[in-house]
């Protein structure tokens, strides 16, 4: 499951190179994983995914320690619901 999460996160953080369809698909996949397997995930990873701190989640998966504060990539819930996803910098 971690490999699927990582692939989705890489699609999201490199959204400039991904198509909008790929980005939306990656977001939906992470939402589905959270809904179906959230309780099985590490608490910190779950926190990052629930708060849409995708860059921090990717850093955590790669064994790094994410810094506290704003993440560079964050997809807002209202924007995501409209079927569009924008990186808020």
DRENTORKOL-3810 file (N, C-alpha, C; in nm, 4 decimals):
REM DRENTORKOL-3810
@n.u->0.0827; n.v->-0.1194; n.w->0.0000; ca.u->0.0000; ca.v->0.0000; ca.w->0.0000; c.u->0.0873; c.v->0.1260; c.w->0.0000
@n.u->0.2013; n.v->0.1204; n.w->0.0689; ca.u->0.2909; ca.v->0.2366; ca.w->0.0741; c.u->0.3385; c.v->0.2733; c.w->-0.0663
@n.u->0.3636; n.v->0.1734; n.w->-0.1506; ca.u->0.4082; ca.v->0.2030; ca.w->-0.2872; c.u->0.3012; c.v->0.2781; c.w->-0.3656
@n.u->0.1751; n.v->0.2415; n.w->-0.3461; ca.u->0.0645; ca.v->0.3092; ca.w->-0.4141; c.u->0.0528; c.v->0.4530; c.w->-0.3633
@n.u->0.0643; n.v->0.4699; n.w->-0.2319; ca.u->0.0578; ca.v->0.6044; ca.w->-0.1732; c.u->0.1719; c.v->0.6900; c.w->-0.2276
@n.u->0.2922; n.v->0.6332; n.w->-0.2298; ca.u->0.4088; ca.v->0.7089; ca.w->-0.2778; c.u->0.3913; c.v->0.7494; c.w->-0.4235
@n.u->0.3423; n.v->0.6587; n.w->-0.5068; ca.u->0.3206; ca.v->0.6907; ca.w->-0.6479; c.u->0.2207; c.v->0.8057; c.w->-0.6628
@n.u->0.1130; n.v->0.8012; n.w->-0.5854; ca.u->0.0134; ca.v->0.9084; ca.w->-0.5897; c.u->0.0734; c.v->1.0398; c.w->-0.5430
@n.u->0.1508; n.v->1.0356; n.w->-0.4361; ca.u->0.2141; ca.v->1.1568; ca.w->-0.3842; c.u->0.3107; c.v->1.2174; c.w->-0.4859
@n.u->0.3877; n.v->1.1330; n.w->-0.5528; ca.u->0.4802; ca.v->1.1825; ca.w->-0.6545; c.u->0.4046; c.v->1.2493; c.w->-0.7691
@n.u->0.2901; n.v->1.1947; n.w->-0.8057; ca.u->0.2077; ca.v->1.2561; ca.w->-0.9100; c.u->0.1600; c.v->1.3938; c.w->-0.8656
@n.u->0.1199; n.v->1.4033; n.w->-0.7399; ca.u->0.0672; ca.v->1.5301; ca.w->-0.6881; c.u->0.1765; c.v->1.6359; c.w->-0.6759
@n.u->0.2895; n.v->1.6006; n.w->-0.6186; ca.u->0.3937; ca.v->1.7019; ca.w->-0.5977; c.u->0.4627; c.v->1.7409; c.w->-0.7273
@n.u->0.4485; n.v->1.6599; n.w->-0.8299; ca.u->0.5044; ca.v->1.6969; ca.w->-0.9605; c.u->0.3905; c.v->1.7284; c.w->-1.0566
@n.u->0.2864; n.v->1.7932; n.w->-1.0047; ca.u->0.1645; ca.v->1.8188; ca.w->-1.0819; c.u->0.1880; c.v->1.9056; c.w->-1.2050
@n.u->0.2956; n.v->1.9832; n.w->-1.2067; ca.u->0.3248; ca.v->2.0652; ca.w->-1.3241; c.u->0.3535; c.v->1.9769; c.w->-1.4446
@n.u->0.4091; n.v->1.8579; n.w->-1.4185; ca.u->0.4423; ca.v->1.7657; ca.w->-1.5265; c.u->0.3310; c.v->1.6652; c.w->-1.5518
@n.u->0.2389; n.v->1.6507; n.w->-1.4579; ca.u->0.1286; ca.v->1.5569; ca.w->-1.4725; c.u->0.0104; c.v->1.6263; c.w->-1.5382
@n.u->-0.0710; n.v->1.5489; n.w->-1.6031; ca.u->-0.1937; ca.v->1.6046; ca.w->-1.6569; c.u->-0.2969; c.v->1.6190; c.w->-1.5465
@n.u->-0.3981; n.v->1.7013; n.w->-1.5699; ca.u->-0.5012; ca.v->1.7228; ca.w->-1.4684; c.u->-0.5710; c.v->1.5913; c.w->-1.4330
@n.u->-0.5926; n.v->1.5045; n.w->-1.5331; ca.u->-0.6563; ca.v->1.3758; ca.w->-1.5072; c.u->-0.5744; c.v->1.2898; c.w->-1.4131
@n.u->-0.4417; n.v->1.2906; n.w->-1.4310; ca.u->-0.3532; ca.v->1.2146; ca.w->-1.3429; c.u->-0.3588; c.v->1.2689; c.w->-1.2014
@n.u->-0.3623; n.v->1.3998; n.w->-1.1895; ca.u->-0.3669; ca.v->1.4646; ca.w->-1.0591; c.u->-0.4959; c.v->1.4291; c.w->-0.9853
@n.u->-0.6070; n.v->1.4394; n.w->-1.0540; ca.u->-0.7365; ca.v->1.4073; ca.w->-0.9925; c.u->-0.7419; c.v->1.2609; c.w->-0.9534
@n.u->-0.6919; n.v->1.1745; n.w->-1.0389; ca.u->-0.6894; ca.v->1.0314; ca.w->-1.0099; c.u->-0.6049; c.v->1.0018; c.w->-0.8856
@n.u->-0.4892; n.v->1.0679; n.w->-0.8746; ca.u->-0.4016; ca.v->1.0479; ca.w->-0.7584; c.u->-0.4692; c.v->1.0954; c.w->-0.6300
@n.u->-0.5385; n.v->1.2089; n.w->-0.6362; ca.u->-0.6099; ca.v->1.2605; ca.w->-0.5194; c.u->-0.7204; c.v->1.1643; c.w->-0.4762
@n.u->-0.7959; n.v->1.1145; n.w->-0.5733; ca.u->-0.9036; ca.v->1.0201; ca.w->-0.5423; c.u->-0.8485; c.v->0.8914; c.w->-0.4824
@n.u->-0.7358; n.v->0.8457; n.w->-0.5354; ca.u->-0.6756; ca.v->0.7237; ca.w->-0.4837; c.u->-0.6346; c.v->0.7406; c.w->-0.3376
@n.u->-0.5749; n.v->0.8543; n.w->-0.3037; ca.u->-0.5374; ca.v->0.8789; ca.w->-0.1645; c.u->-0.6605; c.v->0.8891; c.w->-0.0749
@n.u->-0.7657; n.v->0.9549; n.w->-0.1239; ca.u->-0.8904; ca.v->0.9630; ca.w->-0.0473; c.u->-0.9471; c.v->0.8240; c.w->-0.0207
@n.u->-0.9448; n.v->0.7381; n.w->-0.1219; ca.u->-0.9957; ca.v->0.6023; ca.w->-0.1059; c.u->-0.9126; c.v->0.5224; c.w->-0.0064
@n.u->-0.7821; n.v->0.5359; n.w->-0.0142; ca.u->-0.6947; ca.v->0.4653; ca.w->0.0810; c.u->-0.7230; c.v->0.5121; c.w->0.2226
@n.u->-0.7375; n.v->0.6426; n.w->0.2415; ca.u->-0.7685; ca.v->0.6949; ca.w->0.3749; c.u->-0.9018; c.v->0.6408; c.w->0.4264
@n.u->-1.0001; n.v->0.6384; n.w->0.3389; ca.u->-1.1333; ca.v->0.5931; ca.w->0.3791; c.u->-1.1344; c.v->0.4441; c.w->0.4125
@n.u->-1.0675; n.v->0.3644; n.w->0.3315; ca.u->-1.0728; ca.v->0.2195; ca.w->0.3474; c.u->-0.9670; c.v->0.1640; c.w->0.4412
@n.u->-0.8512; n.v->0.2293; n.w->0.4500; ca.u->-0.7391; ca.v->0.1737; ca.w->0.5271; c.u->-0.6769; c.v->0.2735; c.w->0.6242
@n.u->-0.7445; n.v->0.3839; n.w->0.6498; ca.u->-0.6884; ca.v->0.4878; ca.w->0.7360; c.u->-0.6427; c.v->0.4365; c.w->0.8716
@n.u->-0.7204; n.v->0.3480; n.w->0.9299; ca.u->-0.6865; ca.v->0.2955; ca.w->1.0625; c.u->-0.5599; c.v->0.2098; c.w->1.0600
@n.u->-0.5254; n.v->0.1569; n.w->0.9431; ca.u->-0.4073; ca.v->0.0717; ca.w->0.9303; c.u->-0.2788; c.v->0.1519; c.w->0.9084
@n.u->-0.2928; n.v->0.2767; n.w->0.8710; ca.u->-0.1759; ca.v->0.3595; ca.w->0.8414; c.u->-0.1102; c.v->0.4098; c.w->0.9685
@n.u->0.0187; n.v->0.4364; n.w->0.9594; ca.u->0.0903; ca.v->0.5007; ca.w->1.0684; c.u->0.0206; c.v->0.6329; c.w->1.0994
@n.u->0.0096; n.v->0.6659; n.w->1.2262; ca.u->-0.0633; ca.v->0.7862; ca.w->1.2687; c.u->-0.0077; c.v->0.9135; c.w->1.2051
@n.u->0.1214; n.v->0.9231; n.w->1.1922; ca.u->0.1813; ca.v->1.0449; ca.w->1.1354; c.u->0.1506; c.v->1.0567; c.w->0.9862
@n.u->0.1640; n.v->0.9442; n.w->0.9147; ca.u->0.1317; ca.v->0.9451; ca.w->0.7722; c.u->-0.0157; c.v->0.9771; c.w->0.7516
@n.u->-0.1013; n.v->0.9166; n.w->0.8323; ca.u->-0.2451; ca.v->0.9448; ca.w->0.8240; c.u->-0.2722; c.v->1.0929; c.w->0.8470
@n.u->-0.2050; n.v->1.1518; n.w->0.9455; ca.u->-0.2201; ca.v->1.2949; ca.w->0.9747; c.u->-0.1839; c.v->1.3797; c.w->0.8524
@n.u->-0.0707; n.v->1.3495; n.w->0.7909; ca.u->-0.0282; ca.v->1.4260; ca.w->0.6735; c.u->-0.1294; c.v->1.4128; c.w->0.5599
@n.u->-0.1770; n.v->1.2917; n.w->0.5369; ca.u->-0.2722; ca.v->1.2698; ca.w->0.4279; c.u->-0.4066; c.v->1.3355; c.w->0.4567
@n.u->-0.4543; n.v->1.3243; n.w->0.5788; ca.u->-0.5824; ca.v->1.3868; ca.w->0.6140; c.u->-0.5760; c.v->1.5383; c.w->0.6015
@n.u->-0.4622; n.v->1.5960; n.w->0.6317; ca.u->-0.4452; ca.v->1.7408; ca.w->0.6242; c.u->-0.3933; c.v->1.7865; c.w->0.4881
@n.u->-0.3842; n.v->1.6923; n.w->0.3969; ca.u->-0.3401; ca.v->1.7187; ca.w->0.2603; c.u->-0.2012; c.v->1.7824; c.w->0.2544
@n.u->-0.1167; n.v->1.7406; n.w->0.3467; ca.u->0.0232; ca.v->1.7839; ca.w->0.3477; c.u->0.1033; c.v->1.6806; c.w->0.2692
@n.u->0.0850; n.v->1.6832; n.w->0.1388; ca.u->0.1384; ca.v->1.5772; ca.w->0.0544; c.u->0.2901; c.v->1.5756; c.w->0.0471
@n.u->0.3513; n.v->1.6916; n.w->0.0450; ca.u->0.4977; ca.v->1.6958; ca.w->0.0424; c.u->0.5549; c.v->1.6354; c.w->0.1719
@n.u->0.4928; n.v->1.6683; n.w->0.2843; ca.u->0.5375; ca.v->1.6129; ca.w->0.4125; c.u->0.5170; c.v->1.4620; c.w->0.4167
@n.u->0.4052; n.v->1.4151; n.w->0.3632; ca.u->0.3794; ca.v->1.2708; ca.w->0.3597; c.u->0.4870; c.v->1.2002; c.w->0.2779
@n.u->0.5239; n.v->1.2582; n.w->0.1652; ca.u->0.6270; ca.v->1.1984; ca.w->0.0809; c.u->0.7624; c.v->1.1978; c.w->0.1513
@n.u->0.7964; n.v->1.3075; n.w->0.2161; ca.u->0.9213; ca.v->1.3116; ca.w->0.2924; c.u->0.9221; c.v->1.2044; c.w->0.4003
@n.u->0.8103; n.v->1.1871; n.w->0.4701; ca.u->0.8008; ca.v->1.0880; ca.w->0.5774; c.u->0.8200; c.v->0.9471; c.w->0.5207
@n.u->0.7549; n.v->0.9178; n.w->0.4085; ca.u->0.7691; ca.v->0.7857; ca.w->0.3457; c.u->0.9135; c.v->0.7597; c.w->0.3060
@n.u->0.9829; n.v->0.8639; n.w->0.2624; ca.u->1.1224; ca.v->0.8496; ca.w->0.2194; c.u->1.2202; c.v->0.8488; c.w->0.3367
@n.u->1.1681; n.v->0.8500; n.w->0.4593; ca.u->1.2533; ca.v->0.8390; ca.w->0.5769; c.u->1.3092; c.v->0.9695; c.w->0.6287
@n.u->1.2628; n.v->1.0795; n.w->0.5750; ca.u->1.3084; ca.v->1.2102; ca.w->0.6216; c.u->1.2125; c.v->1.2636; c.w->0.7273
@n.u->1.2551; n.v->1.3666; n.w->0.7972; ca.u->1.1714; ca.v->1.4295; ca.w->0.8989; c.u->1.1160; c.v->1.5600; c.w->0.8437
@n.u->0.9851; n.v->1.5637; n.w->0.8159; ca.u->0.9250; ca.v->1.6870; ca.w->0.7643; c.u->0.9326; c.v->1.7988; c.w->0.8671
@n.u->0.9562; n.v->1.9198; n.w->0.8189; ca.u->0.9605; ca.v->2.0371; ca.w->0.9053; c.u->0.8189; c.v->2.0785; c.w->0.9431
@n.u->0.8038; n.v->2.1318; n.w->1.0619; ca.u->0.6732; ca.v->2.1844; ca.w->1.1030; c.u->0.6467; c.v->2.3138; c.w->1.0267
@n.u->0.5205; n.v->2.3424; n.w->1.0064; ca.u->0.4832; ca.v->2.4642; ca.w->0.9369; c.u->0.4145; c.v->2.4328; c.w->0.8060
@n.u->0.4097; n.v->2.5307; n.w->0.7198; ca.u->0.3392; ca.v->2.5154; ca.w->0.5933; c.u->0.4096; c.v->2.4187; c.w->0.5003
@n.u->0.3304; n.v->2.3400; n.w->0.4337; ca.u->0.3799; ca.v->2.2524; ca.w->0.3293; c.u->0.3755; c.v->2.3302; c.w->0.1982
@n.u->0.4636; n.v->2.2984; n.w->0.1064; ca.u->0.4632; ca.v->2.3678; ca.w->-0.0217; c.u->0.3454; c.v->2.3250; c.w->-0.1074
@n.u->0.3040; n.v->2.1991; n.w->-0.0949; ca.u->0.1929; ca.v->2.1476; ca.w->-0.1745; c.u->0.0785; c.v->2.1145; c.w->-0.0806
@n.u->-0.0343; n.v->2.1765; n.w->-0.1029; ca.u->-0.1531; ca.v->2.1520; ca.w->-0.0216; c.u->-0.2735; c.v->2.1721; c.w->-0.1119
@n.u->-0.3564; n.v->2.0706; n.w->-0.1219; ca.u->-0.4747; ca.v->2.0797; ca.w->-0.2058; c.u->-0.5927; c.v->2.1116; c.w->-0.1149
@n.u->-0.6576; n.v->2.2224; n.w->-0.1398; ca.u->-0.7678; ca.v->2.2628; ca.w->-0.0525; c.u->-0.8916; c.v->2.1796; c.w->-0.0800
@n.u->-0.9654; n.v->2.1481; n.w->0.0235; ca.u->-1.0859; ca.v->2.0659; ca.w->0.0133; c.u->-1.1901; c.v->2.1263; c.w->-0.0811
@n.u->-1.2269; n.v->2.2548; n.w->-0.0690; ca.u->-1.3282; ca.v->2.3086; ca.w->-0.1607; c.u->-1.2846; c.v->2.3019; c.w->-0.3065
@n.u->-1.1597; n.v->2.3261; n.w->-0.3328; ca.u->-1.1094; ca.v->2.3202; ca.w->-0.4699; c.u->-1.1161; c.v->2.1775; c.w->-0.5213
@n.u->-1.0772; n.v->2.0820; n.w->-0.4387; ca.u->-1.0772; ca.v->1.9416; ca.w->-0.4772; c.u->-1.2185; c.v->1.8946; c.w->-0.5059
@n.u->-1.3153; n.v->1.9371; n.w->-0.4306; ca.u->-1.4536; ca.v->1.8948; ca.w->-0.4491; c.u->-1.5112; c.v->1.9382; c.w->-0.5827
@n.u->-1.4635; n.v->2.0479; n.w->-0.6362; ca.u->-1.5151; ca.v->2.0965; ca.w->-0.7644; c.u->-1.4536; c.v->2.0193; c.w->-0.8808
@n.u->-1.3738; n.v->1.9179; n.w->-0.8503; ca.u->-1.3135; ca.v->1.8398; ca.w->-0.9569; c.u->-1.1844; c.v->1.8999; c.w->-1.0101
@n.u->-1.1389; n.v->2.0050; n.w->-0.9463; ca.u->-1.0135; ca.v->2.0677; ca.w->-0.9854; c.u->-0.9209; c.v->2.0645; c.w->-0.8650
@n.u->-0.7956; n.v->2.0525; n.w->-0.8945; ca.u->-0.6980; ca.v->2.0538; ca.w->-0.7864; c.u->-0.5877; c.v->2.1524; c.w->-0.8222
@n.u->-0.5627; n.v->2.2420; n.w->-0.7340; ca.u->-0.4582; ca.v->2.3416; ca.w->-0.7549; c.u->-0.3613; c.v->2.3362; c.w->-0.6388
@n.u->-0.2350; n.v->2.3525; n.w->-0.6680; ca.u->-0.1369; ca.v->2.3605; ca.w->-0.5621; c.u->-0.1421; c.v->2.5009; c.w->-0.5034
@n.u->-0.1563; n.v->2.5087; n.w->-0.3738; ca.u->-0.1582; ca.v->2.6372; ca.w->-0.3062; c.u->-0.0193; c.v->2.6579; c.w->-0.2487
@n.u->0.0477; n.v->2.7606; n.w->-0.2960; ca.u->0.1854; ca.v->2.7850; ca.w->-0.2514; c.u->0.1891; c.v->2.8934; c.w->-0.1486
END
